[in-house]
Amino acid sequence: MSTSTKFTLNEDWTVVILGFLIIGISLFIFLPQVPVFKWANANDLISNVFETKNIQLIGLQFLYFISIGIIGTFLVGKSIKNFLFGFPIIYILTILALIIAGNSEVKALNLEAVIFSLLIGLIIGNFFKLPEWFRSALATELFVKIGLVLLGTSVIFSDILKAGSLGLIQALVVVLSVWYFAFWLCRKLKVDDELTMMISSAVSICGVSAAIATSGAIKGDSKKLSYVISMVLVTAIPMMIFMPIIASHFNFPEEVTGAWLGGSIDTSGAVVASGSLVGETALKISTIVKFSQNVLLGLAAFAISVYWTYTHNESSEVQKSKPTLGVIWERFPKFVIGFILASIVFSFFVTPETRDTVKESLKNLQGLWFALAFTSIGLETNFKDLLQNNSRKPLIAFLAAQLFNIIITLIIAFLLFKP
């Protein structure tokens, strides 16, 4: 009796293929227009967001995403039928999150769409029993990793030089010192290894993106990722409000304040908002410093991938001896290669004019893949488990590391940026 084997591809290689398929389509075939989600009142909501042309753009975007999703589902060997029934629900919930995040009052609080995606998913996932076929259709890892490959298109090597030597020096010192302190503290508090890596990266590098990249690099638990991101987004709000007030009270120079804000606040939106409260110089320097930290994300993801692969391989071969390069390659998360390749392509092979043309569209696509992922994470997460399984220790570690970040960044900002 003959048996047929179903073709499947490793999920990481699948997302590299899909990521570059999206990049290729954007560069050579079709550039998806960005739908409008910005509104201030009911009239705006009807005339802007629910306007016929905008609804058509949202519908066209849906067809684009479900087509990419079908290819990915086929390549990893999952049920296409389940995906076809499940994805429209995930997409509609994610669009709802984007509409909520598009409100001007919500934007003023710098609450990102991913937090609403997560909340909507958690509410539905915890108050309604979801059928098993629907749960199996949640392609969380696929969505996250496609977004990460696309994130590579925004890390441009020439822009690193524009960030300025002082910004890069501060970013390097802050990232290394804060990452190591957070890692050491988590170990002391006996926080589990996955949370330790995610917390260390989120506090030291660039918040949400760093936590997502690290989770992908170590094949982390999506529930733990949602926990870390919730901490990042919640703490960014008081920091954004009170740090400019503290700087004003103690008459910090504007250059120092900008470097302090950019180096310690974890989300780019909150950095821009807090810098704007201080002044034009603070806004400029805070943005440069934040960008310098973001640039280190690719290097950090690569280093974390190698470290995790080298230290967390449980095969008997590795337990007896140190892992070989072959074993490291086998376990290495290949999507990181996609991230780096995307960065190289957009740094050296795409003209600045073309980059400017496709930048907004690719950023929109990347953000939507992340939002879809967090809707999925919420739907598959039991909120009770999220609270019960995570003791106070990760929260204590995160807050202590954030305080250390604030202090060390202020000292370095004074040393490097004081006029």
Salt bridges, closest charged atoms under 4 A:
GLU11 OE1 - LYS145 NZ 3.48
ASP12 OD1 - LYS145 NZ 2.82
ASP12 OD2 - LYS219 NZ 3.69
GLU141 OE1 - LYS145 NZ 3.72
ASP159 OD1 - LYS162 NZ 3.42
ASP192 OD2 - LYS224 NZ 3.41
ASP193 OD1 - ARG187 NE 3.98
ASP193 OD2 - HIS312 NE2 2.94
GLU194 OE1 - LYS224 NZ 3.67
